[in-house]
């Protein structure tokens, strides 16, 4: 079920739907009677999620930190009118 949720959210965001709206749509779909049973009837094999490489996670963390710093610098630059 989590694989369906992740796929739905990913596809929706790729189509321009904000993530919070996609999550809302997912929750609404699950509230419909019979939704979970239909997912179970699809008989899609579930495979474990791929393991993240610690080196990749460290690089991603560093990139995210750099983005945050850049955003702060841009905000300060805008405030100063530069």
N, C-alpha and C positions, 0 to 999 in steps of 0.2 A: 504494500500500500504506500509505503514511503517513496518507493521508486516512481509511482504514478504521481504522487504529490510533487516531488522534485522536478519531474519532467513537465508537469503542468505549469509550475511556477516559472521554470526556465523558458518554456515556449511563450508564455504570456508576456514575460518581460522582454523577450526578443522581439515581440510584436508591438512593443511600446506601452504595454499596460504596466502601471506602477506596481511594484512588488506588494505593497500593502493592499492594493485593489485585487491583485491576483489571489492573495491569501484569503481575502474576503469571499471572492468567487468560489474558491476551493471549499471553504467552510459551508457556503450556501449549498454547493453541490452535495456535500456529505449529509446535509440536513434533509435532503430529499429521501423519502422512504425507498429502500431497495438499492441505493447507490453502492453500498459496500458489498452487497451480495452480487451485483453485476460485476464489480471489479474482481471478486473471487472467481466468478464464472469464466473470466477471460483466460485463466490457466497460463498466465505468463510466468515463465521461470524467473525466479529472483536470483540474482547473483550478488555476491558481496561487493560492497563499494570498494573501489581501488584504494589501496593504502597510499597515503601521502608520504612523499619523501621528506624527511626532516630538513634537508638542505633546501628543497623547494619552499618549504614553509618559512624558513629563515629568510630567504631571499624575498618572498612575498611580504613578510612582516617589515623588512627594511624598506621595500618600495612603498608600502602603505604609510610608514612613518615619514618618508620623504615627501609623499603627496600631502600629508597633513601639514608639514612645515612649509611647503610651497603655498598651500592655501592660506596659511596664516600670513606669510610674507605678502601675498597678493592683496589680502585684506588690509594690511598696514599700508601698503603702497597706495591703495585706493583712498584710504583715509587721508594720507598725506597729499594726495592729488598729483602723484608722480606718474 
